Amino acid sequence: MRDDNKFQIVEALQQLSFEGGNASHIDGVRVDYPDGWGLIRASNTTPMLVLRFEAETQAALERIRDAFQQRLHQVAPDLLIPHE
């Protein structure tokens, strides 16, 4: 990832909808769901995107993470996404 395109990726994500959640665009894209939340933002110090997820169950966590990853792939299909 180049440092100059991380903000463009976040801006493109802000144009997409996240069904079932309430999106906030204050510092990236944060989507709150009834059972958890997801956040993607551009790092201020490195050429990368930061993703964070929290949920009440493992299934909810995977659903939220997958929703973000699908949209990230939609706006930046060549971006490599590491999996834990």
DSSP file (Angstrom, degrees, kcal/mol; ACC not computed):
  #  RESIDUE AA STRUCTURE BP1 BP2  ACC     N-H-->O    O-->H-N    N-H-->O    O-->H-N    TCO  KAPPA ALPHA  PHI   PSI    X-CA   Y-CA   Z-CA
    1    1 A M              0   0    0      0, 0.0     2,-0.3     0, 0.0    78,-0.0   0.000 360.0 360.0 360.0 139.0    0.0    0.0    0.0
    2    2 A R    >>  -     0   0    0      1,-0.1     3,-0.9    46,-0.0     4,-0.8  -0.685 360.0-126.7 -91.3 149.4    1.2    3.5   -0.8
    3    3 A D  T 34 S+     0   0    0     -2,-0.3     4,-0.4     1,-0.2     3,-0.3   0.805 107.2  56.8 -64.2 -29.3    0.9    6.2    1.8
    4    4 A D  T 34 S+     0   0    0      1,-0.2     4,-0.3     2,-0.1    -1,-0.2   0.673 106.0  48.0 -80.7 -15.6   -1.0    8.5   -0.6
    5    5 A N  T <> S+     0   0    0     -3,-0.9     4,-2.1     2,-0.1    -1,-0.2   0.564  85.9  83.6-101.9  -6.6   -3.8    6.0   -1.4
    6    6 A K  H  X S+     0   0    0     -4,-0.8     4,-1.7    -3,-0.3    -1,-0.1   0.879  94.4  47.5 -63.7 -36.1   -4.8    4.9    2.1
    7    7 A F  H  > S+     0   0    0     -4,-0.4     4,-2.3     2,-0.2    -1,-0.2   0.855 108.9  54.4 -72.5 -34.0   -7.0    8.0    2.5
    8    8 A Q  H  > S+     0   0    0     -4,-0.3     4,-2.1     2,-0.2    -2,-0.2   0.881 107.1  51.5 -64.8 -38.3   -8.6    7.5   -1.0
    9    9 A I  H  X S+     0   0    0     -4,-2.1     4,-2.2     2,-0.2    -2,-0.2   0.929 110.4  48.0 -64.3 -45.6   -9.5    3.9    0.1
   10   10 A V  H  X S+     0   0    0     -4,-1.7     4,-1.9     1,-0.2    -2,-0.2   0.909 110.3  52.2 -62.5 -42.1  -11.2    5.1    3.2
   11   11 A E  H  X S+     0   0    0     -4,-2.3     4,-0.6     1,-0.2    -1,-0.2   0.896 109.2  49.9 -61.5 -39.7  -13.1    7.8    1.3
   12   12 A A  H >< S+     0   0    0     -4,-2.1     3,-1.0     1,-0.2     4,-0.3   0.892 108.9  52.3 -65.8 -38.9  -14.3    5.2   -1.1
   13   13 A L  H >< S+     0   0    0     -4,-2.2     3,-1.5     1,-0.2    -1,-0.2   0.839  99.8  63.3 -64.7 -32.7  -15.5    3.0    1.8
   14   14 A Q  H 3< S+     0   0    0     -4,-1.9    -1,-0.2     1,-0.3    -2,-0.2   0.722  97.6  57.9 -65.1 -19.7  -17.4    5.9    3.2
   15   15 A Q  T << S+     0   0    0     -3,-1.0    -1,-0.3    -4,-0.6     2,-0.2   0.581  93.8  84.8 -85.2 -10.4  -19.6    5.9    0.1
   16   16 A L  S <  S-     0   0    0     -3,-1.5     2,-0.3    -4,-0.3    55,-0.0  -0.548  76.1-123.1 -93.6 157.1  -20.7    2.3    0.6
   17   17 A S        -     0   0    0     -2,-0.2     2,-0.5     6,-0.0    -2,-0.1  -0.714   8.8-153.4 -97.1 151.5  -23.5    1.0    2.8
   18   18 A F    >   -     0   0    0     -2,-0.3     3,-1.7     3,-0.2     5,-0.1  -0.897  24.8-136.2-123.0  96.4  -23.2   -1.5    5.6
   19   19 A E  T 3  S+     0   0    0     -2,-0.5     3,-0.1     1,-0.3    48,-0.0  -0.221  83.2  16.2 -58.7 137.1  -26.5   -3.2    6.0
   20   20 A G  T 3  S+     0   0    0      1,-0.2     2,-0.3    13,-0.1    -1,-0.3   0.461 112.3  87.0  83.5   1.3  -27.8   -3.7    9.5
   21   21 A G  S <  S-     0   0    0     -3,-1.7     2,-0.6    12,-0.1    -3,-0.2  -0.885  73.8-122.0-132.4 163.0  -25.4   -1.1   11.0
   22   22 A N  E     -A   32   0A   0     10,-2.5    10,-2.5    -2,-0.3     2,-0.3  -0.926  33.3-148.0-105.1 118.2  -25.1    2.6   11.8
   23   23 A A  E     -A   31   0A   0     -2,-0.6     2,-0.4     8,-0.2     8,-0.2  -0.641  13.3-169.9 -93.4 142.6  -22.1    4.1   10.1
   24   24 A S  E     -A   30   0A   0      6,-2.9     6,-2.6    -2,-0.3     3,-0.1  -0.984   7.8-168.3-125.5 139.9  -20.0    7.0   11.4
   25   25 A H    >   +     0   0    0     -2,-0.4     3,-0.5     4,-0.2     4,-0.1  -0.029  51.2 114.8-118.3  29.7  -17.3    8.7    9.3
   26   26 A I  T 3  S+     0   0    0      1,-0.3     2,-0.2     4,-0.1    -1,-0.1   0.944  96.9   4.9 -67.4 -48.7  -15.5   10.8   11.9
   27   27 A D  T 3  S-     0   0    0     -3,-0.1     2,-0.4    13,-0.0    -1,-0.3  -0.599 133.4 -49.3-136.2  72.6  -12.2    9.0   11.7
   28   28 A G  S <  S-     0   0    0     -3,-0.5     2,-0.4    -2,-0.2    13,-0.2  -0.852 100.7 -37.1 101.0-137.3  -12.5    6.5    8.9
   29   29 A V  E     + B   0  40A   0     11,-2.8    11,-2.2    -2,-0.4     2,-0.5  -0.970  56.3 176.3-131.5 116.8  -15.5    4.2    8.9
   30   30 A R  E     -AB  24  39A   0     -6,-2.6    -6,-2.9    -2,-0.4     2,-0.5  -0.983   8.2-167.9-118.0 131.1  -17.0    2.8   12.1
   31   31 A V  E     -AB  23  38A   0      7,-2.7     7,-2.0    -2,-0.5     2,-0.5  -0.977   6.0-156.1-123.2 121.8  -20.1    0.7   11.9
   32   32 A D  E     -AB  22  37A   0    -10,-2.5   -10,-2.5    -2,-0.5     5,-0.2  -0.845  13.0-176.0 -97.7 128.6  -22.1   -0.1   15.0
   33   33 A Y  E >   - B   0  36A   0      3,-3.4     3,-1.2    -2,-0.5   -12,-0.1  -0.738  42.3-103.8-113.3 164.3  -24.3   -3.2   15.0
   34   34 A P  T 3  S+     0   0    0      0, 0.0     3,-0.1     0, 0.0   -13,-0.1   0.790 122.5  33.4 -58.7 -26.1  -26.6   -4.4   17.7
   35   35 A D  T 3  S-     0   0    0      1,-0.1    21,-2.4    25,-0.1    22,-0.4   0.160 130.8 -31.7-119.3  18.4  -24.0   -7.1   18.6
   36   36 A G  E <   -BC  33  55A   0     -3,-1.2    -3,-3.4    19,-0.3     2,-0.3  -0.983  57.1-110.7 161.3-168.5  -20.7   -5.4   17.9
   37   37 A W  E     -BC  32  54A   0     17,-2.9    17,-2.3    -2,-0.3     2,-0.3  -0.982   9.7-152.7-153.9 161.4  -18.8   -2.9   15.8
   38   38 A G  E     -BC  31  53A   0     -7,-2.0    -7,-2.7    -2,-0.3     2,-0.4  -0.981  10.2-169.3-136.9 150.3  -16.1   -2.6   13.1
   39   39 A L  E     -BC  30  52A   0     13,-2.4    13,-2.2    -2,-0.3     2,-0.4  -1.000   7.8-179.3-141.4 137.2  -13.7    0.2   12.3
   40   40 A I  E     +BC  29  51A   0    -11,-2.2   -11,-2.8    -2,-0.4     2,-0.3  -0.992  17.9 157.5-134.6 132.0  -11.3    0.9    9.4
   41   41 A R  E     - C   0  50A   0      9,-2.1     9,-3.3    -2,-0.4     2,-0.4  -0.973  42.9-101.7-147.8 158.7   -9.1    4.0    9.3
   42   42 A A  E     - C   0  49A   0     -2,-0.3     7,-0.2     7,-0.2     2,-0.1  -0.683  41.1-116.5 -82.0 134.2   -6.0    5.2    7.7
   43   43 A S        -     0   0    0      5,-2.6     5,-0.2    -2,-0.4   -37,-0.1  -0.468  14.0-148.3 -66.9 140.2   -2.9    5.1    9.9
   44   44 A N  S    S+     0   0    0     -2,-0.1    -1,-0.1     1,-0.1    -2,-0.0   0.648  93.6  33.8 -82.4 -15.5   -1.5    8.6   10.6
   45   45 A T  S    S+     0   0    0      1,-0.1    -1,-0.1     3,-0.1    -2,-0.0   0.583 117.2  39.1-118.8 -13.6    2.1    7.3   10.8
   46   46 A T  S    S-     0   0    0      2,-0.2     2,-2.2   -43,-0.1    -3,-0.2  -0.934  84.6-102.9-137.2 159.2    2.5    4.4    8.4
   47   47 A P  S    S+     0   0    0      0, 0.0     2,-0.3     0, 0.0   -43,-0.1  -0.432  86.4  92.3 -80.8  68.2    1.3    3.5    4.9
   48   48 A M  S    S-     0   0    0     -2,-2.2    -5,-2.6    -5,-0.2     2,-0.4  -0.974  71.1-116.4-152.0 164.6   -1.4    1.1    6.1
   49   49 A L  E     -C   42   0A   0     -2,-0.3     2,-0.5    -7,-0.2    -7,-0.2  -0.840  25.7-142.5-101.9 144.4   -5.1    0.8    7.1
   50   50 A V  E     -C   41   0A   0     -9,-3.3    -9,-2.1    -2,-0.4     2,-0.4  -0.930  16.0-170.7-109.9 128.1   -6.0   -0.2   10.6
   51   51 A L  E     +C   40   0A   0     -2,-0.5     2,-0.4   -11,-0.2   -11,-0.2  -0.962   5.1 179.1-119.4 136.5   -9.0   -2.5   11.2
   52   52 A R  E     -C   39   0A   0    -13,-2.2   -13,-2.4    -2,-0.4     2,-0.3  -0.991   1.8-176.6-135.6 143.6  -10.6   -3.2   14.6
   53   53 A F  E     +C   38   0A   0     -2,-0.4     2,-0.3   -15,-0.2   -15,-0.2  -0.994   7.0 177.1-141.1 146.3  -13.5   -5.4   15.4
   54   54 A E  E     +C   37   0A   0    -17,-2.3   -17,-2.9    -2,-0.3     2,-0.3  -0.983  12.0 162.0-147.2 139.6  -15.4   -6.3   18.6
   55   55 A A  E     -C   36   0A   0     -2,-0.3   -19,-0.3   -19,-0.3    -2,-0.0  -0.978  45.9-118.0-154.6 164.1  -18.5   -8.4   19.0
   56   56 A E  S    S+     0   0    0    -21,-2.4     2,-0.3    -2,-0.3   -20,-0.1   0.764  98.3  23.7 -76.9 -26.7  -20.5  -10.3   21.6
   57   57 A T  S  > S-     0   0    0    -22,-0.4     4,-2.2     1,-0.1     5,-0.1  -0.906  78.7-114.6-135.2 163.3  -20.0  -13.7   19.9
   58   58 A Q  H  > S+     0   0    0     -2,-0.3     4,-2.4     2,-0.2     5,-0.2   0.893 117.4  53.8 -63.2 -39.9  -17.5  -15.3   17.6
   59   59 A A  H  > S+     0   0    0      1,-0.2     4,-2.1     2,-0.2    -1,-0.2   0.910 109.6  47.2 -62.9 -42.2  -20.1  -15.6   14.9
   60   60 A A  H  > S+     0   0    0      2,-0.2     4,-2.5     1,-0.2     5,-0.2   0.901 110.7  52.9 -65.6 -40.6  -20.9  -11.9   15.1
   61   61 A L  H  X S+     0   0    0     -4,-2.2     4,-2.6     1,-0.2    -2,-0.2   0.926 110.8  46.3 -60.1 -45.9  -17.2  -11.0   15.0
   62   62 A E  H  X S+     0   0    0     -4,-2.4     4,-2.5     2,-0.2    -1,-0.2   0.883 111.9  51.5 -65.7 -38.8  -16.7  -13.1   11.8
   63   63 A R  H  X S+     0   0    0     -4,-2.1     4,-2.0     2,-0.2    -2,-0.2   0.921 113.4  44.0 -63.7 -44.6  -19.8  -11.6   10.2
   64   64 A I  H  X S+     0   0    0     -4,-2.5     4,-2.0     2,-0.2    -2,-0.2   0.930 114.6  48.8 -67.1 -46.2  -18.7   -8.0   10.9
   65   65 A R  H  X S+     0   0    0     -4,-2.6     4,-2.7    -5,-0.2    -2,-0.2   0.915 111.3  50.4 -59.7 -43.9  -15.1   -8.7    9.8
   66   66 A D  H  X S+     0   0    0     -4,-2.5     4,-2.7     1,-0.2    -1,-0.2   0.885 106.9  54.5 -63.3 -38.7  -16.3  -10.3    6.6
   67   67 A A  H  X S+     0   0    0     -4,-2.0     4,-1.8     2,-0.2    -1,-0.2   0.918 112.2  43.8 -61.1 -43.5  -18.6   -7.3    5.8
   68   68 A F  H  X S+     0   0    0     -4,-2.0     4,-2.6     2,-0.2    -2,-0.2   0.916 113.7  50.0 -68.0 -43.0  -15.6   -5.0    6.1
   69   69 A Q  H  X S+     0   0    0     -4,-2.7     4,-2.5     1,-0.2    -2,-0.2   0.891 108.8  52.5 -64.7 -38.8  -13.3   -7.2    4.1
   70   70 A Q  H  X S+     0   0    0     -4,-2.7     4,-1.7     2,-0.2    -1,-0.2   0.926 113.2  43.7 -61.8 -44.4  -15.9   -7.6    1.3
   71   71 A R  H  X S+     0   0    0     -4,-1.8     4,-1.8     2,-0.2    -2,-0.2   0.873 111.9  52.9 -71.0 -36.1  -16.2   -3.9    1.0
   72   72 A L  H  X S+     0   0    0     -4,-2.6     4,-2.2     1,-0.2    -1,-0.2   0.918 110.1  48.3 -63.3 -42.2  -12.5   -3.3    1.3
   73   73 A H  H  < S+     0   0    0     -4,-2.5    -1,-0.2     1,-0.2    -2,-0.2   0.844 107.3  58.1 -64.8 -32.9  -12.0   -5.8   -1.6
   74   74 A Q  H  < S+     0   0    0     -4,-1.7    -1,-0.2     1,-0.2    -2,-0.2   0.897 116.7  31.4 -64.0 -40.9  -14.7   -4.0   -3.5
   75   75 A V  H  < S+     0   0    0     -4,-1.8    -2,-0.2     1,-0.2    -1,-0.2   0.696 136.5  24.4 -93.1 -20.1  -12.8   -0.7   -3.4
   76   76 A A    ><  +     0   0    0     -4,-2.2     3,-1.8    -5,-0.2    -1,-0.2  -0.549  65.6 170.0-142.9  72.4   -9.2   -2.0   -3.4
   77   77 A P  T 3  S+     0   0    0      0, 0.0    -4,-0.1     0, 0.0    -1,-0.1   0.720  78.0  53.9 -62.5 -22.1   -9.2   -5.5   -5.0
   78   78 A D  T 3  S+     0   0    0      2,-0.1     2,-0.3    -5,-0.0    -5,-0.1   0.482  81.7 113.4 -90.5  -2.2   -5.4   -5.7   -5.2
   79   79 A L    <   -     0   0    0     -3,-1.8     2,-0.4    -7,-0.2    -3,-0.1  -0.515  66.1-131.2 -73.9 132.7   -4.9   -5.0   -1.5
   80   80 A L        -     0   0    0     -2,-0.3    -2,-0.1     1,-0.0    -1,-0.1  -0.721  18.9-162.7 -84.7 130.2   -3.5   -7.8    0.6
   81   81 A I        -     0   0    0     -2,-0.4     2,-0.1   -12,-0.0   -12,-0.0  -0.947  11.5-142.0-116.3 111.8   -5.4   -8.5    3.8
   82   82 A P        -     0   0    0      0, 0.0     2,-0.4     0, 0.0    -2,-0.0  -0.441  13.0-149.8 -71.7 146.1   -3.6  -10.6    6.4
   83   83 A H              0   0    0     -2,-0.1    -2,-0.0     1,-0.1     0, 0.0  -0.911 360.0 360.0-114.9 143.6   -5.6  -13.1    8.4
   84   84 A E              0   0    0     -2,-0.4    -1,-0.1     0, 0.0     0, 0.0   0.440 360.0 360.0 -91.2 360.0   -4.9  -14.2   11.9
